[in-house]
Amino acid sequence: MEAMRNRPLAAIIEEHGPALAPIHGFFQGLLPLVAQEKKPVSREGRVYKLLCQAEQARRFGNHPGMVTARRELKNLSSEILREYLDWLAGKYRLMSR
C-alpha cells in the first residue's frame, strides 16, 4: 500500500479515526462537506449528515432549518456541535478583521 501523501489528513485519521475524518477534515479546511445520497446507517454518518444540513442551512440563510439541524446534532453528538460552533466563531473572527 502506498504511503498517504496528505500528512495533515493522515494525522486527522490517526487521531479521530476514518469515520470522523471527514468532519474534522472539514473543520481544518482540508475537506469539503459533500451531500450524501443514501441514508447513513452509522452514528458518525448521521452526525456528518446533520453537520451538512446545518452548514447548508446557515449558508442559505435558512434559520429554522439551521436551528433544527443544530438541535438534532446536539442530541446526537454535543462534542461535534461544540467543535462546529467553535469553527464558526473562528471563521467570523477572521472575517471581521
mmCIF file as gemmi writes it, N, C-alpha and C atoms, coordinates in Angstrom:
data_model
loop_
_atom_site.group_PDB
_atom_site.id
_atom_site.type_symbol
_atom_site.label_atom_id
_atom_site.label_alt_id
_atom_site.label_comp_id
_atom_site.label_asym_id
_atom_site.label_entity_id
_atom_site.label_seq_id
_atom_site.pdbx_PDB_ins_code
_atom_site.Cartn_x
_atom_site.Cartn_y
_atom_site.Cartn_z
_atom_site.occupancy
_atom_site.B_iso_or_equiv
_atom_site.pdbx_formal_charge
_atom_site.auth_seq_id
_atom_site.auth_asym_id
_atom_site.pdbx_PDB_model_num
ATOM 1 N N . MET Axp A 1 ? 0.841 -1.189 0 1 0 ? 1 A 1
ATOM 2 C CA . MET Axp A 1 ? 0 0 0 1 0 ? 1 A 1
ATOM 3 C C . MET Axp A 1 ? 0.887 1.252 0 1 0 ? 1 A 1
ATOM 4 N N . GLU Axp A 2 ? 0.55 2.192 -0.844 1 0 ? 2 A 1
ATOM 5 C CA . GLU Axp A 2 ? 1.32 3.412 -0.95 1 0 ? 2 A 1
ATOM 6 C C . GLU Axp A 2 ? 1.085 4.286 0.284 1 0 ? 2 A 1
ATOM 7 N N . ALA Axp A 3 ? 2.129 4.935 0.737 1 0 ? 3 A 1
ATOM 8 C CA . ALA Axp A 3 ? 2.023 5.809 1.907 1 0 ? 3 A 1
ATOM 9 C C . ALA Axp A 3 ? 1.123 7 1.579 1 0 ? 3 A 1
ATOM 10 N N . MET Axp A 4 ? 0.342 7.416 2.551 1 0 ? 4 A 1
ATOM 11 C CA . MET Axp A 4 ? -0.551 8.555 2.358 1 0 ? 4 A 1
ATOM 12 C C . MET Axp A 4 ? 0.287 9.819 2.232 1 0 ? 4 A 1
ATOM 13 N N . ARG Axp A 5 ? -0.009 10.635 1.248 1 0 ? 5 A 1
ATOM 14 C CA . ARG Axp A 5 ? 0.799 11.819 0.97 1 0 ? 5 A 1
ATOM 15 C C . ARG Axp A 5 ? 0.29 13.068 1.665 1 0 ? 5 A 1
ATOM 16 N N . ASN Axp A 6 ? -0.951 13.092 2.064 1 0 ? 6 A 1
ATOM 17 C CA . ASN Axp A 6 ? -1.512 14.258 2.729 1 0 ? 6 A 1
ATOM 18 C C . ASN Axp A 6 ? -1.336 14.068 4.235 1 0 ? 6 A 1
ATOM 19 N N . ARG Axp A 7 ? -0.228 14.567 4.747 1 0 ? 7 A 1
ATOM 20 C CA . ARG Axp A 7 ? 0.105 14.355 6.163 1 0 ? 7 A 1
ATOM 21 C C . ARG Axp A 7 ? -0.933 14.942 7.125 1 0 ? 7 A 1
ATOM 22 N N . PRO Axp A 8 ? -1.445 16.145 6.861 1 0 ? 8 A 1
ATOM 23 C CA . PRO Axp A 8 ? -2.469 16.662 7.781 1 0 ? 8 A 1
ATOM 24 C C . PRO Axp A 8 ? -3.708 15.763 7.837 1 0 ? 8 A 1
ATOM 25 N N . LEU Axp A 9 ? -4.135 15.259 6.695 1 0 ? 9 A 1
ATOM 26 C CA . LEU Axp A 9 ? -5.289 14.366 6.674 1 0 ? 9 A 1
ATOM 27 C C . LEU Axp A 9 ? -4.962 13.038 7.357 1 0 ? 9 A 1
ATOM 28 N N . ALA Axp A 10 ? -3.768 12.532 7.126 1 0 ? 10 A 1
ATOM 29 C CA . ALA Axp A 10 ? -3.349 11.295 7.788 1 0 ? 10 A 1
ATOM 30 C C . ALA Axp A 10 ? -3.353 11.469 9.303 1 0 ? 10 A 1
ATOM 31 N N . ALA Axp A 11 ? -2.933 12.646 9.775 1 0 ? 11 A 1
ATOM 32 C CA . ALA Axp A 11 ? -2.93 12.914 11.217 1 0 ? 11 A 1
ATOM 33 C C . ALA Axp A 11 ? -4.349 12.946 11.765 1 0 ? 11 A 1
ATOM 34 N N . ILE Axp A 12 ? -5.278 13.526 11.011 1 0 ? 12 A 1
ATOM 35 C CA . ILE Axp A 12 ? -6.688 13.558 11.432 1 0 ? 12 A 1
ATOM 36 C C . ILE Axp A 12 ? -7.237 12.143 11.531 1 0 ? 12 A 1
ATOM 37 N N . ILE Axp A 13 ? -6.95 11.322 10.53 1 0 ? 13 A 1
ATOM 38 C CA . ILE Axp A 13 ? -7.43 9.938 10.54 1 0 ? 13 A 1
ATOM 39 C C . ILE Axp A 13 ? -6.842 9.187 11.729 1 0 ? 13 A 1
ATOM 40 N N . GLU Axp A 14 ? -5.585 9.414 11.997 1 0 ? 14 A 1
ATOM 41 C CA . GLU Axp A 14 ? -4.953 8.734 13.135 1 0 ? 14 A 1
ATOM 42 C C . GLU Axp A 14 ? -5.557 9.183 14.463 1 0 ? 14 A 1
ATOM 43 N N . GLU Axp A 15 ? -5.831 10.465 14.581 1 0 ? 15 A 1
ATOM 44 C CA . GLU Axp A 15 ? -6.358 10.997 15.846 1 0 ? 15 A 1
ATOM 45 C C . GLU Axp A 15 ? -7.832 10.681 16.062 1 0 ? 15 A 1
ATOM 46 N N . HIS Axp A 16 ? -8.648 10.809 15.005 1 0 ? 16 A 1
ATOM 47 C CA . HIS Axp A 16 ? -10.102 10.699 15.161 1 0 ? 16 A 1
ATOM 48 C C . HIS Axp A 16 ? -10.713 9.445 14.539 1 0 ? 16 A 1
ATOM 49 N N . GLY Axp A 17 ? -9.933 8.731 13.755 1 0 ? 17 A 1
ATOM 50 C CA . GLY Axp A 17 ? -10.437 7.547 13.069 1 0 ? 17 A 1
ATOM 51 C C . GLY Axp A 17 ? -11.03 7.904 11.73 1 0 ? 17 A 1
ATOM 52 N N . PRO Axp A 18 ? -11.119 6.925 10.829 1 0 ? 18 A 1
ATOM 53 C CA . PRO Axp A 18 ? -11.611 7.204 9.475 1 0 ? 18 A 1
ATOM 54 C C . PRO Axp A 18 ? -13.072 7.643 9.42 1 0 ? 18 A 1
ATOM 55 N N . ALA Axp A 19 ? -13.884 7.221 10.359 1 0 ? 19 A 1
ATOM 56 C CA . ALA Axp A 19 ? -15.309 7.573 10.319 1 0 ? 19 A 1
ATOM 57 C C . ALA Axp A 19 ? -15.546 9.05 10.626 1 0 ? 19 A 1
ATOM 58 N N . LEU Axp A 20 ? -14.713 9.638 11.468 1 0 ? 20 A 1
ATOM 59 C CA . LEU Axp A 20 ? -14.873 11.048 11.825 1 0 ? 20 A 1
ATOM 60 C C . LEU Axp A 20 ? -13.929 11.968 11.049 1 0 ? 20 A 1
ATOM 61 N N . ALA Axp A 21 ? -13.048 11.385 10.242 1 0 ? 21 A 1
ATOM 62 C CA . ALA Axp A 21 ? -12.086 12.187 9.486 1 0 ? 21 A 1
ATOM 63 C C . ALA Axp A 21 ? -12.753 13.211 8.563 1 0 ? 21 A 1
ATOM 64 N N . PRO Axp A 22 ? -13.859 12.884 7.878 1 0 ? 22 A 1
ATOM 65 C CA . PRO Axp A 22 ? -14.48 13.907 7.022 1 0 ? 22 A 1
ATOM 66 C C . PRO Axp A 22 ? -14.952 15.139 7.803 1 0 ? 22 A 1
ATOM 67 N N . ILE Axp A 23 ? -15.406 14.936 9.01 1 0 ? 23 A 1
ATOM 68 C CA . ILE Axp A 23 ? -15.878 16.054 9.836 1 0 ? 23 A 1
ATOM 69 C C . ILE Axp A 23 ? -14.701 16.919 10.271 1 0 ? 23 A 1
ATOM 70 N N . HIS Axp A 24 ? -13.69 16.295 10.83 1 0 ? 24 A 1
ATOM 71 C CA . HIS Axp A 24 ? -12.534 17.049 11.323 1 0 ? 24 A 1
ATOM 72 C C . HIS Axp A 24 ? -11.711 17.617 10.165 1 0 ? 24 A 1
ATOM 73 N N . GLY Axp A 25 ? -11.709 16.916 9.032 1 0 ? 25 A 1
ATOM 74 C CA . GLY Axp A 25 ? -11.056 17.449 7.843 1 0 ? 25 A 1
ATOM 75 C C . GLY Axp A 25 ? -11.738 18.717 7.357 1 0 ? 25 A 1
ATOM 76 N N . PHE Axp A 26 ? -13.054 18.768 7.475 1 0 ? 26 A 1
ATOM 77 C CA . PHE Axp A 26 ? -13.795 19.977 7.117 1 0 ? 26 A 1
ATOM 78 C C . PHE Axp A 26 ? -13.436 21.117 8.063 1 0 ? 26 A 1
ATOM 79 N N . PHE Axp A 27 ? -13.432 20.846 9.364 1 0 ? 27 A 1
ATOM 80 C CA . PHE Axp A 27 ? -13.118 21.887 10.335 1 0 ? 27 A 1
ATOM 81 C C . PHE Axp A 27 ? -11.726 22.474 10.108 1 0 ? 27 A 1
ATOM 82 N N . GLN Axp A 28 ? -10.812 21.651 9.605 1 0 ? 28 A 1
ATOM 83 C CA . GLN Axp A 28 ? -9.441 22.125 9.384 1 0 ? 28 A 1
ATOM 84 C C . GLN Axp A 28 ? -9.206 22.621 7.957 1 0 ? 28 A 1
ATOM 85 N N . GLY Axp A 29 ? -10.264 22.688 7.166 1 0 ? 29 A 1
ATOM 86 C CA . GLY Axp A 29 ? -10.147 23.222 5.822 1 0 ? 29 A 1
ATOM 87 C C . GLY Axp A 29 ? -9.519 22.279 4.81 1 0 ? 29 A 1
ATOM 88 N N . LEU Axp A 30 ? -9.461 21.005 5.132 1 0 ? 30 A 1
ATOM 89 C CA . LEU Axp A 30 ? -8.842 20.027 4.236 1 0 ? 30 A 1
ATOM 90 C C . LEU Axp A 30 ? -9.85 19.334 3.333 1 0 ? 30 A 1
ATOM 91 N N . LEU Axp A 31 ? -11.094 19.242 3.764 1 0 ? 31 A 1
ATOM 92 C CA . LEU Axp A 31 ? -12.117 18.51 3.024 1 0 ? 31 A 1
ATOM 93 C C . LEU Axp A 31 ? -13.4 19.331 2.938 1 0 ? 31 A 1
ATOM 94 N N . PRO Axp A 32 ? -14.113 19.226 1.82 1 0 ? 32 A 1
ATOM 95 C CA . PRO Axp A 32 ? -15.422 19.885 1.741 1 0 ? 32 A 1
ATOM 96 C C . PRO Axp A 32 ? -16.489 18.992 2.373 1 0 ? 32 A 1
ATOM 97 N N . LEU Axp A 33 ? -17.603 19.579 2.696 1 0 ? 33 A 1
ATOM 98 C CA . LEU Axp A 33 ? -18.762 18.777 3.086 1 0 ? 33 A 1
ATOM 99 C C . LEU Axp A 33 ? -19.452 18.343 1.8 1 0 ? 33 A 1
ATOM 100 N N . VAL Axp A 34 ? -19.745 17.071 1.697 1 0 ? 34 A 1
ATOM 101 C CA . VAL Axp A 34 ? -20.342 16.513 0.488 1 0 ? 34 A 1
ATOM 102 C C . VAL Axp A 34 ? -21.686 15.894 0.859 1 0 ? 34 A 1
ATOM 103 N N . ALA Axp A 35 ? -22.73 16.302 0.155 1 0 ? 35 A 1
ATOM 104 C CA . ALA Axp A 35 ? -24.067 15.766 0.429 1 0 ? 35 A 1
ATOM 105 C C . ALA Axp A 35 ? -24.097 14.262 0.18 1 0 ? 35 A 1
ATOM 106 N N . GLN Axp A 36 ? -24.759 13.551 1.064 1 0 ? 36 A 1
ATOM 107 C CA . GLN Axp A 36 ? -24.89 12.105 0.95 1 0 ? 36 A 1
ATOM 108 C C . GLN Axp A 36 ? -26.213 11.773 0.284 1 0 ? 36 A 1
ATOM 109 N N . GLU Axp A 37 ? -26.174 10.813 -0.624 1 0 ? 37 A 1
ATOM 110 C CA . GLU Axp A 37 ? -27.409 10.414 -1.285 1 0 ? 37 A 1
ATOM 111 C C . GLU Axp A 37 ? -28.142 9.332 -0.516 1 0 ? 37 A 1
ATOM 112 N N . LYS Axp A 38 ? -27.398 8.447 0.102 1 0 ? 38 A 1
ATOM 113 C CA . LYS Axp A 38 ? -28.013 7.353 0.85 1 0 ? 38 A 1
ATOM 114 C C . LYS Axp A 38 ? -28.198 7.746 2.305 1 0 ? 38 A 1
ATOM 115 N N . LYS Axp A 39 ? -29.173 7.141 2.94 1 0 ? 39 A 1
ATOM 116 C CA . LYS Axp A 39 ? -29.403 7.375 4.354 1 0 ? 39 A 1
ATOM 117 C C . LYS Axp A 39 ? -28.254 6.747 5.146 1 0 ? 39 A 1
ATOM 118 N N . PRO Axp A 40 ? -27.588 7.531 5.985 1 0 ? 40 A 1
ATOM 119 C CA . PRO Axp A 40 ? -26.47 6.976 6.743 1 0 ? 40 A 1
ATOM 120 C C . PRO Axp A 40 ? -26.941 5.946 7.768 1 0 ? 40 A 1
ATOM 121 N N . VAL Axp A 41 ? -26.149 4.907 7.945 1 0 ? 41 A 1
ATOM 122 C CA . VAL Axp A 41 ? -26.511 3.864 8.902 1 0 ? 41 A 1
ATOM 123 C C . VAL Axp A 41 ? -25.704 3.963 10.192 1 0 ? 41 A 1
ATOM 124 N N . SER Axp A 42 ? -24.519 4.534 10.126 1 0 ? 42 A 1
ATOM 125 C CA . SER Axp A 42 ? -23.693 4.635 11.329 1 0 ? 42 A 1
ATOM 126 C C . SER Axp A 42 ? -23.988 5.939 12.066 1 0 ? 42 A 1
ATOM 127 N N . ARG Axp A 43 ? -23.64 5.967 13.321 1 0 ? 43 A 1
ATOM 128 C CA . ARG Axp A 43 ? -23.792 7.183 14.124 1 0 ? 43 A 1
ATOM 129 C C . ARG Axp A 43 ? -22.962 8.306 13.511 1 0 ? 43 A 1
ATOM 130 N N . GLU Axp A 44 ? -21.731 8 13.125 1 0 ? 44 A 1
ATOM 131 C CA . GLU Axp A 44 ? -20.85 9.003 12.531 1 0 ? 44 A 1
ATOM 132 C C . GLU Axp A 44 ? -21.433 9.543 11.231 1 0 ? 44 A 1
ATOM 133 N N . GLY Axp A 45 ? -22.046 8.665 10.45 1 0 ? 45 A 1
ATOM 134 C CA . GLY Axp A 45 ? -22.686 9.085 9.21 1 0 ? 45 A 1
ATOM 135 C C . GLY Axp A 45 ? -23.851 10.026 9.457 1 0 ? 45 A 1
ATOM 136 N N . ARG Axp A 46 ? -24.614 9.742 10.502 1 0 ? 46 A 1
ATOM 137 C CA . ARG Axp A 46 ? -25.744 10.621 10.851 1 0 ? 46 A 1
ATOM 138 C C . ARG Axp A 46 ? -25.227 11.98 11.341 1 0 ? 46 A 1
ATOM 139 N N . VAL Axp A 47 ? -24.153 11.965 12.113 1 0 ? 47 A 1
ATOM 140 C CA . VAL Axp A 47 ? -23.55 13.214 12.584 1 0 ? 47 A 1
ATOM 141 C C . VAL Axp A 47 ? -23.087 14.044 11.386 1 0 ? 47 A 1
ATOM 142 N N . TYR Axp A 48 ? -22.422 13.394 10.452 1 0 ? 48 A 1
ATOM 143 C CA . TYR Axp A 48 ? -21.941 14.089 9.257 1 0 ? 48 A 1
ATOM 144 C C . TYR Axp A 48 ? -23.102 14.689 8.471 1 0 ? 48 A 1
ATOM 145 N N . LYS Axp A 49 ? -24.155 13.931 8.293 1 0 ? 49 A 1
ATOM 146 C CA . LYS Axp A 49 ? -25.323 14.418 7.547 1 0 ? 49 A 1
ATOM 147 C C . LYS Axp A 49 ? -25.943 15.637 8.236 1 0 ? 49 A 1
ATOM 148 N N . LEU Axp A 50 ? -26.054 15.599 9.551 1 0 ? 50 A 1
ATOM 149 C CA . LEU Axp A 50 ? -26.604 16.742 10.285 1 0 ? 50 A 1
ATOM 150 C C . LEU Axp A 50 ? -25.693 17.961 10.178 1 0 ? 50 A 1
ATOM 151 N N . LEU Axp A 51 ? -24.387 17.735 10.223 1 0 ? 51 A 1
ATOM 152 C CA . LEU Axp A 51 ? -23.448 18.837 10.051 1 0 ? 51 A 1
ATOM 153 C C . LEU Axp A 51 ? -23.62 19.454 8.666 1 0 ? 51 A 1
ATOM 154 N N . CYS Axp A 52 ? -23.76 18.622 7.647 1 0 ? 52 A 1
ATOM 155 C CA . CYS Axp A 52 ? -24 19.116 6.288 1 0 ? 52 A 1
ATOM 156 C C . CYS Axp A 52 ? -25.289 19.938 6.228 1 0 ? 52 A 1
ATOM 157 N N . GLN Axp A 53 ? -26.337 19.444 6.86 1 0 ? 53 A 1
ATOM 158 C CA . GLN Axp A 53 ? -27.616 20.147 6.852 1 0 ? 53 A 1
ATOM 159 C C . GLN Axp A 53 ? -27.512 21.489 7.574 1 0 ? 53 A 1
ATOM 160 N N . ALA Axp A 54 ? -26.848 21.495 8.717 1 0 ? 54 A 1
ATOM 161 C CA . ALA Axp A 54 ? -26.697 22.741 9.482 1 0 ? 54 A 1
ATOM 162 C C . ALA Axp A 54 ? -25.904 23.771 8.69 1 0 ? 54 A 1
ATOM 163 N N . GLU Axp A 55 ? -24.827 23.338 8.073 1 0 ? 55 A 1
ATOM 164 C CA . GLU Axp A 55 ? -23.982 24.262 7.326 1 0 ? 55 A 1
ATOM 165 C C . GLU Axp A 55 ? -24.682 24.754 6.066 1 0 ? 55 A 1
ATOM 166 N N . GLN Axp A 56 ? -25.379 23.888 5.373 1 0 ? 56 A 1
ATOM 167 C CA . GLN Axp A 56 ? -26.11 24.312 4.18 1 0 ? 56 A 1
ATOM 168 C C . GLN Axp A 56 ? -27.21 25.31 4.556 1 0 ? 56 A 1
ATOM 169 N N . ALA Axp A 57 ? -27.933 25.032 5.625 1 0 ? 57 A 1
ATOM 170 C CA . ALA Axp A 57 ? -28.982 25.956 6.07 1 0 ? 57 A 1
ATOM 171 C C . ALA Axp A 57 ? -28.382 27.305 6.456 1 0 ? 57 A 1
ATOM 172 N N . ARG Axp A 58 ? -27.235 27.288 7.119 1 0 ? 58 A 1
ATOM 173 C CA . ARG Axp A 58 ? -26.573 28.541 7.501 1 0 ? 58 A 1
ATOM 174 C C . ARG Axp A 58 ? -26.179 29.331 6.258 1 0 ? 58 A 1
ATOM 175 N N . ARG Axp A 59 ? -25.587 28.668 5.289 1 0 ? 59 A 1
ATOM 176 C CA . ARG Axp A 59 ? -25.139 29.35 4.069 1 0 ? 59 A 1
ATOM 177 C C . ARG Axp A 59 ? -26.292 29.984 3.305 1 0 ? 59 A 1
ATOM 178 N N . PHE Axp A 60 ? -27.441 29.327 3.312 1 0 ? 60 A 1
ATOM 179 C CA . PHE Axp A 60 ? -28.591 29.825 2.554 1 0 ? 60 A 1
ATOM 180 C C . PHE Axp A 60 ? -29.524 30.697 3.388 1 0 ? 60 A 1
ATOM 181 N N . GLY Axp A 61 ? -29.151 30.97 4.637 1 0 ? 61 A 1
ATOM 182 C CA . GLY Axp A 61 ? -29.968 31.833 5.479 1 0 ? 61 A 1
ATOM 183 C C . GLY Axp A 61 ? -31.27 31.206 5.931 1 0 ? 61 A 1
ATOM 184 N N . ASN Axp A 62 ? -31.304 29.881 5.965 1 0 ? 62 A 1
ATOM 185 C CA . ASN Axp A 62 ? -32.5 29.149 6.403 1 0 ? 62 A 1
ATOM 186 C C . ASN Axp A 62 ? -32.402 28.95 7.913 1 0 ? 62 A 1
ATOM 187 N N . HIS Axp A 63 ? -32.79 29.967 8.666 1 0 ? 63 A 1
ATOM 188 C CA . HIS Axp A 63 ? -32.639 29.924 10.121 1 0 ? 63 A 1
ATOM 189 C C . HIS Axp A 63 ? -33.388 28.759 10.77 1 0 ? 63 A 1
ATOM 190 N N . PRO Axp A 64 ? -34.668 28.522 10.435 1 0 ? 64 A 1
ATOM 191 C CA . PRO Axp A 64 ? -35.361 27.381 11.062 1 0 ? 64 A 1
ATOM 192 C C . PRO Axp A 64 ? -34.667 26.045 10.762 1 0 ? 64 A 1
ATOM 193 N N . GLY Axp A 65 ? -34.213 25.855 9.536 1 0 ? 65 A 1
ATOM 194 C CA . GLY Axp A 65 ? -33.518 24.623 9.184 1 0 ? 65 A 1
ATOM 195 C C . GLY Axp A 65 ? -32.203 24.478 9.92 1 0 ? 65 A 1
ATOM 196 N N . MET Axp A 66 ? -31.498 25.598 10.082 1 0 ? 66 A 1
ATOM 197 C CA . MET Axp A 66 ? -30.236 25.602 10.807 1 0 ? 66 A 1
ATOM 198 C C . MET Axp A 66 ? -30.453 25.229 12.276 1 0 ? 66 A 1
ATOM 199 N N . VAL Axp A 67 ? -31.451 25.816 12.891 1 0 ? 67 A 1
ATOM 200 C CA . VAL Axp A 67 ? -31.751 25.538 14.291 1 0 ? 67 A 1
ATOM 201 C C . VAL Axp A 67 ? -32.134 24.071 14.474 1 0 ? 67 A 1
ATOM 202 N N . THR Axp A 68 ? -32.955 23.565 13.589 1 0 ? 68 A 1
ATOM 203 C CA . THR Axp A 68 ? -33.384 22.162 13.672 1 0 ? 68 A 1
ATOM 204 C C . THR Axp A 68 ? -32.189 21.224 13.545 1 0 ? 68 A 1
ATOM 205 N N . ALA Axp A 69 ? -31.34 21.457 12.547 1 0 ? 69 A 1
ATOM 206 C CA . ALA Axp A 69 ? -30.177 20.587 12.337 1 0 ? 69 A 1
ATOM 207 C C . ALA Axp A 69 ? -29.22 20.668 13.523 1 0 ? 69 A 1
ATOM 208 N N . ARG Axp A 70 ? -28.998 21.86 14.046 1 0 ? 70 A 1
ATOM 209 C CA . ARG Axp A 70 ? -28.093 22.003 15.195 1 0 ? 70 A 1
ATOM 210 C C . ARG Axp A 70 ? -28.666 21.328 16.439 1 0 ? 70 A 1
ATOM 211 N N . ARG Axp A 71 ? -29.969 21.428 16.632 1 0 ? 71 A 1
ATOM 212 C CA . ARG Axp A 71 ? -30.598 20.777 17.783 1 0 ? 71 A 1
ATOM 213 C C . ARG Axp A 71 ? -30.428 19.264 17.693 1 0 ? 71 A 1
ATOM 214 N N . GLU Axp A 72 ? -30.677 18.712 16.506 1 0 ? 72 A 1
ATOM 215 C CA . GLU Axp A 72 ? -30.514 17.271 16.313 1 0 ? 72 A 1
ATOM 216 C C . GLU Axp A 72 ? -29.049 16.867 16.468 1 0 ? 72 A 1
ATOM 217 N N . LEU Axp A 73 ? -28.144 17.702 15.97 1 0 ? 73 A 1
ATOM 218 C CA . LEU Axp A 73 ? -26.719 17.421 16.116 1 0 ? 73 A 1
ATOM 219 C C . LEU Axp A 73 ? -26.321 17.43 17.592 1 0 ? 73 A 1
ATOM 220 N N . LYS Axp A 74 ? -26.863 18.371 18.347 1 0 ? 74 A 1
ATOM 221 C CA . LYS Axp A 74 ? -26.568 18.419 19.785 1 0 ? 74 A 1
ATOM 222 C C . LYS Axp A 74 ? -27.032 17.143 20.472 1 0 ? 74 A 1
ATOM 223 N N . ASN Axp A 75 ? -28.195 16.651 20.102 1 0 ? 75 A 1
ATOM 224 C CA . ASN Axp A 75 ? -28.717 15.432 20.709 1 0 ? 75 A 1
ATOM 225 C C . ASN Axp A 75 ? -27.889 14.206 20.34 1 0 ? 75 A 1
ATOM 226 N N . LEU Axp A 76 ? -27.336 14.2 19.143 1 0 ? 76 A 1
ATOM 227 C CA . LEU Axp A 76 ? -26.574 13.051 18.678 1 0 ? 76 A 1
ATOM 228 C C . LEU Axp A 76 ? -25.103 13.131 19.065 1 0 ? 76 A 1
ATOM 229 N N . SER Axp A 77 ? -24.521 14.329 19.003 1 0 ? 77 A 1
ATOM 230 C CA . SER Axp A 77 ? -23.107 14.498 19.329 1 0 ? 77 A 1
ATOM 231 C C . SER Axp A 77 ? -22.838 15.939 19.751 1 0 ? 77 A 1
ATOM 232 N N . SER Axp A 78 ? -22.991 16.195 21.023 1 0 ? 78 A 1
ATOM 233 C CA . SER Axp A 78 ? -22.763 17.555 21.523 1 0 ? 78 A 1
ATOM 234 C C . SER Axp A 78 ? -21.308 17.983 21.319 1 0 ? 78 A 1
ATOM 235 N N . GLU Axp A 79 ? -20.366 17.011 21.276 1 0 ? 79 A 1
ATOM 236 C CA . GLU Axp A 79 ? -18.957 17.357 21.065 1 0 ? 79 A 1
ATOM 237 C C . GLU Axp A 79 ? -18.75 17.937 19.667 1 0 ? 79 A 1
ATOM 238 N N . ILE Axp A 80 ? -19.356 17.314 18.672 1 0 ? 80 A 1
ATOM 239 C CA . ILE Axp A 80 ? -19.21 17.805 17.298 1 0 ? 80 A 1
ATOM 240 C C . ILE Axp A 80 ? -19.922 19.145 17.14 1 0 ? 80 A 1
ATOM 241 N N . LEU Axp A 81 ? -21.073 19.306 17.771 1 0 ? 81 A 1
ATOM 242 C CA . LEU Axp A 81 ? -21.748 20.6 17.711 1 0 ? 81 A 1
ATOM 243 C C . LEU Axp A 81 ? -20.854 21.677 18.301 1 0 ? 81 A 1
ATOM 244 N N . ARG Axp A 82 ? -20.222 21.41 19.432 1 0 ? 82 A 1
ATOM 245 C CA . ARG Axp A 82 ? -19.325 22.387 20.068 1 0 ? 82 A 1
ATOM 246 C C . ARG Axp A 82 ? -18.166 22.727 19.129 1 0 ? 82 A 1
ATOM 247 N N . GLU Axp A 83 ? -17.584 21.731 18.488 1 0 ? 83 A 1
ATOM 248 C CA . GLU Axp A 83 ? -16.49 21.978 17.544 1 0 ? 83 A 1
ATOM 249 C C . GLU Axp A 83 ? -16.976 22.801 16.354 1 0 ? 83 A 1
ATOM 250 N N . TYR Axp A 84 ? -18.177 22.522 15.887 1 0 ? 84 A 1
ATOM 251 C CA . TYR Axp A 84 ? -18.755 23.274 14.772 1 0 ? 84 A 1
ATOM 252 C C . TYR Axp A 84 ? -18.956 24.739 15.173 1 0 ? 84 A 1
ATOM 253 N N . LEU Axp A 85 ? -19.514 24.963 16.344 1 0 ? 85 A 1
ATOM 254 C CA . LEU Axp A 85 ? -19.733 26.336 16.8 1 0 ? 85 A 1
ATOM 255 C C . LEU Axp A 85 ? -18.405 27.062 17.017 1 0 ? 85 A 1
ATOM 256 N N . ASP Axp A 86 ? -17.398 26.359 17.508 1 0 ? 86 A 1
ATOM 257 C CA . ASP Axp A 86 ? -16.059 26.953 17.65 1 0 ? 86 A 1
ATOM 258 C C . ASP Axp A 86 ? -15.486 27.297 16.277 1 0 ? 86 A 1
ATOM 259 N N . TRP Axp A 87 ? -15.687 26.392 15.304 1 0 ? 87 A 1
ATOM 260 C CA . TRP Axp A 87 ? -15.221 26.631 13.942 1 0 ? 87 A 1
ATOM 261 C C . TRP Axp A 87 ? -15.895 27.881 13.369 1 0 ? 87 A 1
ATOM 262 N N . LEU Axp A 88 ? -17.204 27.995 13.577 1 0 ? 88 A 1
ATOM 263 C CA . LEU Axp A 88 ? -17.934 29.171 13.093 1 0 ? 88 A 1
ATOM 264 C C . LEU Axp A 88 ? -17.421 30.446 13.752 1 0 ? 88 A 1
ATOM 265 N N . ALA Axp A 89 ? -17.182 30.395 15.056 1 0 ? 89 A 1
ATOM 266 C CA . ALA Axp A 89 ? -16.684 31.566 15.763 1 0 ? 89 A 1
ATOM 267 C C . ALA Axp A 89 ? -15.336 32.003 15.184 1 0 ? 89 A 1
ATOM 268 N N . GLY Axp A 90 ? -14.468 31.049 14.909 1 0 ? 90 A 1
ATOM 269 C CA . GLY Axp A 90 ? -13.175 31.369 14.311 1 0 ? 90 A 1
ATOM 270 C C . GLY Axp A 90 ? -13.32 31.934 12.913 1 0 ? 90 A 1
ATOM 271 N N . LYS Axp A 91 ? -14.236 31.41 12.153 1 0 ? 91 A 1
ATOM 272 C CA . LYS Axp A 91 ? -14.488 31.873 10.786 1 0 ? 91 A 1
ATOM 273 C C . LYS Axp A 91 ? -14.956 33.323 10.809 1 0 ? 91 A 1
ATOM 274 N N . TYR Axp A 92 ? -15.871 33.648 11.687 1 0 ? 92 A 1
ATOM 275 C CA . TYR Axp A 92 ? -16.394 35.002 11.756 1 0 ? 92 A 1
ATOM 276 C C . TYR Axp A 92 ? -15.374 35.967 12.351 1 0 ? 92 A 1
ATOM 277 N N . ARG Axp A 93 ? -14.527 35.47 13.227 1 0 ? 93 A 1
ATOM 278 C CA . ARG Axp A 93 ? -13.478 36.301 13.795 1 0 ? 93 A 1
ATOM 279 C C . ARG Axp A 93 ? -12.521 36.743 12.679 1 0 ? 93 A 1
ATOM 280 N N . LEU Axp A 94 ? -12.177 35.803 11.784 1 0 ? 94 A 1
ATOM 281 C CA . LEU Axp A 94 ? -11.295 36.121 10.664 1 0 ? 94 A 1
ATOM 282 C C . LEU Axp A 94 ? -11.951 37.088 9.696 1 0 ? 94 A 1
ATOM 283 N N . MET Axp A 95 ? -13.255 36.94 9.475 1 0 ? 95 A 1
ATOM 284 C CA . MET Axp A 95 ? -13.962 37.805 8.534 1 0 ? 95 A 1
ATOM 285 C C . MET Axp A 95 ? -14.101 39.234 9.049 1 0 ? 95 A 1
ATOM 286 N N . SER Axp A 96 ? -14.094 39.424 10.351 1 0 ? 96 A 1
ATOM 287 C CA . SER Axp A 96 ? -14.295 40.764 10.909 1 0 ? 96 A 1
ATOM 288 C C . SER Axp A 96 ? -13.005 41.557 11.01 1 0 ? 96 A 1
ATOM 289 N N . ARG Axp A 97 ? -11.906 40.943 10.652 1 0 ? 97 A 1
ATOM 290 C CA . ARG Axp A 97 ? -10.603 41.665 10.72 1 0 ? 97 A 1
ATOM 291 C C . ARG Axp A 97 ? -10.422 42.568 9.55 1 0 ? 97 A 1
